[in-house]
Amino acid sequence: MKTQDSASQAEMTPASARQMLEEGNARFVAQSMTSRDLAAQVQATSGGQWPFAAILGCIDSRVPPELVFDQGLGDLFSVRIAGNFANTDILGSLEFACKVAGSKLVVVLGHKACGAVKGACDSVELGNLTSMLGKLQPAVAAVAEPADPAQRTSANGDFVQAVAERNVHMTVAAIREQSEVLRTLEAEGAIAIVGAMYDIGSGAVTFLEESAVG
């Protein structure tokens, strides 16, 4: 498969960028991933990069964006932090990816059984992890059910999944609210900002529908 270049990136739209990711994930799930000459891609990208999408994902070792979306060198910007939330530095990185480097799509990619989300559900405290997990507490609080505190822990897989999905929705909303650059680009139709969830059991990525965030 041809490495992204300035011409192919310029032709891409937010919709076609999402389609590229969906098709790549379908290949990943079907175990029919594209054969790539990585050495050739190193040479092809040595003079510049034209990624078509930026993925804000978790550091989880089971969710490498280039693999789960079956993309090669130079195709994706990959921003990774435990719990896939957005802070000022991450917003700046995404602004660079889209406004400066021309990416057409921002994907906030959460995943099933997220350790960071589990830690937030359990109110884990440990060094700098305490502050980091605090960024996920609004998503924990936003999930109303179950009301029983005993069921609002990492032992409840359904609760963890609900919090992980809510965190993705809230991060998408935060990107729009806190980045005038990205909000303007999306309003102009130059980019789209979307959420998605990865299933660590099947390898499938599901794009999430927009929802109200409380």
Helices and strands as residue ranges (DSSP letters): H 6-11, H 14-29, H 38-44, E 53-57, H 65-68, E 76-80, H 88-95, I 96-100, E 105-111, H 115-121, H 129-134, H 137-142, G 149-151, H 157-178, H 180-187, E 192-198, E 205-207
